[in-house]
Amino acid sequence: MEIGCGARVRDFNGRRYFYFWHYERSNGNSMRREEYVGRVDSEKAKADLLRRMAAYHRKAEQEFARRRTRIEQLIASEHTST
């Protein structure tokens, strides 16, 4: 499983655009996706890009916490069942 996200800047006809990239699960595999955000000189695009990155990290942290809790419960049940 791959996790991560970031920003990419692409140039088209002398204009620069932000793209938000991230990994997501698809058919059991991690796939890198890119989403158009807006022009680099746009304050709205900059704010949207930061919001998307923060949301991605929040979701990843919640998933890690969920998995850790599950693993800790499995370990605890193994130690108490003997």
Secondary structure, 3 states (H helix, E strand, C coil): CCCCEEEEEEEECCEEEEEEEEEEEECCEEEEEEEEEEECCCHHHHHHHHHHHHHHHHHHHHHHHHHHHHHHHHHHHHHHCC
